[in-house]
Amino acid sequence: MTNTATDFDVMIVGAGISGIGMAAHMKEKAPGHDFVIVERRENLGGTWDLFRYPGIRSDSDMHTLGFDFEPWKHEKSIADGPAILEYLDRIVDERDIRKHMRFGHKVLAADWRESDGRWHVTLETGEGEKKHLTANWLYLGSGYYDYDEPYDPGFDFGEFDGRIVHPQFWPEDLDYTGKNVVVIGSGATAVTIVPSMSDKAAKVTMLQRTPTWMFSRPAKDALANFLRKILPEKLAYRITRWKNITLQDFGFKRARTQPEKMAATLHKRIRKSMGEDYDLAPFTPPYNPWDQRLCLVPDDDLFTALKSGKADVVTGHIKAFEKGGVRLTDDRFLPADIVVTATGLKLAVAGKIQLAREGQAIDLAQHYYYKGCMFSNLPNLAVVFGYLNASWTLRADINSDYICRVLNESRAKGVDVVEPVLTAEAEARIEEDDIFDFSSGYIQRAKSIMPKNAVAYPWRLNQEYVVDRKRMKEEPVDDGLLEFRRHGANARAADQQLEAAE
């Protein structure tokens, strides 16, 4: 192991949306602090670099999935993967962030040591070399799911003699021209893949155990494109962003308070595309809208594929995988040359990094969220876990802004350790809340590993962006719960920069 320590003020883990966002915010709002971005992959982009399946696109509009500081300039607001990567690359290059990135660096473990006020981080390079770096702060922009393995529902593929593909590891050489394809699942990935594959495949069948609520909307935002023609770019972007945030918030709350009316609205849009006599059973889930995340259908692409006869939706349970296809419990047989298991993600906390404090393992499930950004009784550790009912980047933006304020406050106070302190007495009075009020399988399966959530702010991961943004921006950083201190006798002078060895 290389023992030469390299000190950074902030180590950002992950070069996806969360990590790039934090770096850009630091460049603007905390320029006196140095940082490094460590990324396990060889390219930036995170999710948008990993997933390569046909049609890969955002399921949120880019006026909210985009950052608050960088306007989205493309005509389509529902963007494909390459366009999103282009957006991230431009941000990195225009702000001179790329020189701070170290690719092929996977973080294995991080141990907080109070004696020097640092996280001691163990990394592994692509060549298998172990490295040791230190950082005053650890900022986890490592996403929310397991990059190494997807959720495995335990299928026995038995006598199936075709090809089995999971979207998380899409093979470059897959030729599905003229083939029968069965896509298992009804979430965002399946809803994207089915219409995208239907142009070349003989037939694509979306096999769902349970229907999903679908929301159809144009891929282009007419108001956004109009405003860009008559207003300065940043102003047009701000107006569109707040329009979309407001509409999304209204839609979510309406779904929770008037689920029958929301269901009727969603069905009305499907019938507009499929015809008044269309049987809505394949799109009528046994739960209310927004009990799980809605699936976006841009430009009615899924419904167009269904009407063309090149795609189909089948609701049923799998009995067996047989030679040439899939047998359902009602004895229907679905011919398949290729089976795509779009069965969901496996959640992971903190990028599966082994966190410790003074050598003692940290179990995040025993700590409360603090302002959806830090954790109770853990110093100099921040995280991004985006909104379930809105775009991921909305939380990434407010968390980055907040941590920049914390860094600046620390520097002004001449301290280097910041910890949200929750005493045993105070914790005993906390009323715990369900961290995710969503019935989605991937959410329910991961609850045991997730940090704790209180009913009352600030010890919670909230799901109301407008409220969170106001609180995070306006409430004082030094709120009486966040403890600011020096790490000990060997602390550096407050105004002394940490030197990054390059």
ABEGO torsion letter per residue (X at the ends): XBABBBBBABBBBEABAAAAAAAAAAAAABAABBBBBBBABABBGEAAAABABBGBBBABBAAAABBAABBBABABABBBAAAAAAAAAAAAAAAGAAAABBBGBBBABBBBBAAAGBBBBBBBBAAGBBBBBBBABBBBAAEABBAABBBBAGBBAEABABBBBBAABBBAABBABGBBBBBBEABAAAAAAAAAAAAABABBBBBBABBBBBBBBBABBAAAAAAAAABBAAAAAAAAAAAAAAAAAAAAAAAAABAAAAAAAAAAAAAAAAEAABBAAAABBABBBGABBBBBBBGGAAAAAAAAGABBBBBEBBABBBBGEBBBAAGBBBBBABBBBBAEBBBBBGGGBBBBBGGBBBBAAABBBBGGABBBGBBGBBBBBBBAABBAAAAAAAAAAAAAAAAAAAAAAGBABBBBBBBAAAAAABBBBBABBBABAAAAAAAAABBBBBABOABBBBABAAAAAAAAAABBABAGABBBBBAEAABBBAABBBBBBX
